[in-house]
Amino acid sequence: MSRHGVIDEIAQGCLMGRARMLARVLTGIYDDAMRPFGIKASQLNLLVVVAQLGPIRRIDIGRTIHLDSSTLTRNLQVMLANDWIEETASAEDGRGRPLRVTAQGRALLQKLSGAWKDAQRKARKLLGTDGEAMLLDLSSGLPRPDAP
């Protein structure tokens, strides 16, 4: 074994490192496409979740997309300030103020759809058919953070 055995092993084969690198490259593709619309890829992902599942509580958004509360809060603040989402009346159980997409948020989604499709094509080209299928399959099987 070389002097840097464990270092070389981690550098060459760490799944976490490779997944994070891939995530950064893919995020860059979508960020570049979304920049003209004033939204980041991470915010787009949140906007779609709120549009699809809302009204939805912050904690449920975080659980749904495996996002820590500080990152979630930071992105939601930008989205609230831009009037893409809004808080609704308190939930029946009194826990949190659910979020829903606004008319402005829906209009933004419509406006950026062509740019998103272009980014999607670039990402698919990068991943290839097998890579795309593998990514979709792997991500569909992720456990919820609160699952045992």
Secondary structure, DSSP 4 states (H G I P E B T S, - for coil): --TTHHHHHHHHH-HHHHHHHHHHHHHHHHHHHHGGGT--HHHHHHHHHHHHH-SB-HHHHHHHHT--HHHHHHHHHHHHHTTSEEE-SPPTTS----EEE-HHHHHHHHHHHHHHHHHHHHHHHHHHHHHHHHHHHHHHTPPPTT--
